[in-house]
Amino acid sequence: RNPAGRATDTLAFSEALVALLDESLKPMCIGVYLIARALRRDGRMVGLAALVMLLIHKVSAACLAPNIRELTRRGASLEAKFKTLHARFRQNLEPIAFSGGGAAEQRTIDACYGTIEEH
């Protein structure tokens, strides 16, 4: 792949990693800190609040978070379809041009690209 594509992949990976840290690891660290503080000072309410916060976080993450596996699978499928259409177009460029089918091919490829953008 070209360097620009690798840079885009690296950026996407780093953004996903930051989101993971922000959404999962940070609340867990706060919860562990609050539980440790509650145990040291015998603050039952702080410990209870920490446990409730962790429970709310887990339940909301399970119910409201998107299905990452399904989104990744669908995105890969759409990109593979687009690459196949693009390769077919490039391979058959001359016959398409001679038969005047450029507009039809452009509509097909634009529709496929539009679904990728919407995803």
N, C-alpha and C positions, 0 to 999 in steps of 0.2 A: 504494500500500500504506500501511498505517498505520505510525506511528512505532515501535510495539513490534516489528512484523515486520522493519522495517529495522534496528533495534537488534539483534535476534536474528541477522540475516544478517551484520551487522558483527562481532558476537562470534564467530560461526562462522568467518568469514574470518580474523580475527585469531588464533584458536586454530590454524587450519590453517597460517598463516604462521609462528607460533612453532614448531609441530611440524616444519615444513620446515627452519627454521633450526637447530633442535636436532638433527634426524636427519641432515641432509645437509651443511649449511654448516659446522657446528662440527667434525666430523671432518676435513673438507677443510682447514680453517684449521690444525688441529693437525698434519695431515700436511705441509702446506707449511712450517710453522714448523720441524718436526723435520727435514725435508730441508734447509732452509736452514742450520740449526744444524749438521747433519752435514757439509755441504759446507764450512762455515767452519772447522770443527775437525778435519776429516779423520776423522770418526767413522763409519766404514763400517757398523758394527753399528746405529747409530741410524738411518742412512738406510735400511738394509735393513728395520729394524723399522717405519719409517714406511711404506715401500712395501707391506710385508705387511699392515699395518693398513688401508691404503686398499683393497687388493685384497679383504681379508676384508669390509670394509664394503660394497663394491660388490656382491660376490657374495651376501652375506646380504640386502642390500636388494633385489636382483633376485629372489632365491628366496623370501624370507619375507614381503616387503611385499605388502599386498593390492592388487588391481587397482583403482586409484582410478577410472579411466574407467568400468569396468563397474559399480562401486558407485554412482557418481554417476548413470549412466544408469538403473539400476534404481530408485534413490531418486526420481528425477524422474518415472519412469513410474508408480510407486506413488502419488506425490502427485497426479499428474494424474488417475489413476483415482478417488482419493478426492474430489478437487474436483468431478469429473463426477458422482459419486454424490450428493454433498452438494447440488450445484446442481439435479439432477433431483428430489431430495427436497424442496427448498425450492419448486421450481416446482409440484410436484404435492401440496402439503401438504393442501389441502382434500379432494381425492378419496381420498387415503390415510387421512385421519382419518375420513371418512364410511364407508369400506369396512372399517375396523378393521384396516388393514394396518400400523399403526405398529410393532407388535412385529417383524414380518418385516423391515421397512425398517431398524429399529434393529439387528437381527442382522446384516444385510448390511453396514451402515455400520460397526458395531463390528468385524466381521471384517476389513474393509478397513483400518480404523485400526490394528488389532492387527498386521497385516503391516507397516505403516509403522513402528510402534514396535519391532518385532523387527529391522527393517532397521537 
